[in-house]
């Protein structure tokens, strides 16, 4: 599966260092791993001694509030988009970045659509796991297609109204 990493401010197709581990399967001894929310809740105390980064996967019906006290222990939160009509994790990503100040990776998984990838980034996602067979280069190009935004978001990009209301010397410079 192609992975687009936007963690450094530029989209790059990257090798995925993370392993998604199924419930009941052993955690890899030499790689960062993500586990389900249910497994995290069941094994949280036993995982405290793990020396490698750990992440939690949330399905769209699962709420981030269930792991708020644990956010400092987690390096990655993977938010799954099960279908084209379920956008609940756009809000989850914004909450992670703006309200809870999560500094780890926020990754979109599942139905990650090229048409929505720039909005996902604006909401706080910084990694995008594309479905098998999807073109990573085409998806990465989506970040450059929209130059003017209308709504404020987690990325703090100036909106069209903010750009319009700048003093003239600032408007020309940037």
N, C-alpha and C positions, 0 to 999 in steps of 0.2 A: 504494500500500500504506500503510495507516495505521501510524504510528510512535508508540509511547508512550515518552516520555522521563521517567525517574524520577531523573534526575541531581541534581535539587535537593531530593529528598526528598518530592516530591509528584508523582503521575502527571499528565502533561499530554500531550494529543495534539499532536504537533509536526510541522512541516515537516521533511523529511529533507534536511539539507545535504550528505549524502554520496552519492556515485555508486559503484555496484558496477561495476567495469570487468572485462570478460571478458579472458581470456588473449589476448594478441596485439593487443588494441585499444589505442588511444592514451589516455593519461591526460588528463583534462580539465585545461586550463591555469588554470582559475579556481575549482575546487571541490575539497574534500577527496575522496579516493577510497579504496576498498578493492580489494585484489587478492587472488588466491588464494595459498595457501602456496607452491605450485609456482612461481608467477611471482615471489614474493618471494625465494625461494631462488635463482632464476636471475638476477634483476636487482638484488639487494640493494645492491651497490656503486654501480651506476649511479643508483639512486634517492636516494642520500645527499644530493644537492644540491637536491632538491625542496623548495620553500619553503612548500608547503601540507601540511596534515595528511594522514597516510597510515595506512591500516588493513589488517589481514590477515584474510581469511576462512578459517576452519578447518572442514573437513568433520568428521563425527563420528569417523571412523577416524584422523584426524590428531592428533598429540600436541603439546601446548603446549611441551614440552621442546625442540622443533625451533627455536623462536624465542626462547628465554629470553634470550640475550645481546642480542637486538634490542628487547626490550620498551621500553626508554627512548626508542627512536626512533619508536614507534608510538603513535598517539592513540586507536585503536579496534581491538578484537578482536571480530570477528563470528563467533559459534558457531552452526553450522547444525544444526537438528534435522530429520533427513530423514523421520522417521516417528514414530508415536505410541509405539513400543516402545523407542526408542533414547534413553536418558537419560545417556549418557556425558558430555555437556557440562555437566551439573549439577556434576559433580566438577571439570571444567576451570575453571568459573567460580569455584568455591571456592578452587582452587589459585591462580588468578590474583590473587584478593583477599587471601587469608590467607597463603599461603606466599611468593608472589612480589611482593606489595604493588603490583600494577599499579594505577595511578591513572587510567588512561584509561577510555574507555567500553567496557563489555562488553555486547555486543548479542546478543540471541537472534533467530535468523532461521529460516525454514522452517516447520515445524509447531509454531508457538507457540500453545498452547492456553490459553483463558481459565481453565480449571480449574487450570492449573499456573503461571500467571503470578506469583502471590504467592510461591510456593516458589522460582521462578526468581530473583525479587528477593532473597529471603533468602539464596540461594546466591551472590549477587554481581552478577547482571545489573542494569544500570541503563537499558537501552533494549530495546524489544521491537518487532520489525518483524513486523507481522501480515500474513497472506496477503491478497491482494486479495479484497474482498467481506466481510471480517470487520469487525465493529462495534467501532471504537476506543473509544467511550464505554462500551460494555458491558464490554470488557476492562479498561479503566481502573478501573471500579467494583469489580473483583475484589480490588483491594488493600485494600479496607475490609471485606471479608467475614469475615476470620479475625482474631479479636481475641486469642486465646490460642494460643501455640505450645508444642510439647512437646520439640522437639529444638533444641539450640544450632545456630547457623548463622553465616554471614559477616556478617549484619546486626546481630549482638549483641543482638537483642531478648531480654528476659528470658523464660525458659521458665516453664511453669506451676509446676514445682517451685521455681524460684528465686523466683517471686512468692509462693508459698505460704510459703516459709521466711524471708521478710523480717520484720524487726521490725514490730510493728503500726503505728507512726507512718509508716513508709515504705510499707506496704501500702495505706494509705488515700490517701496523696498520689499514688501513681502507678503 
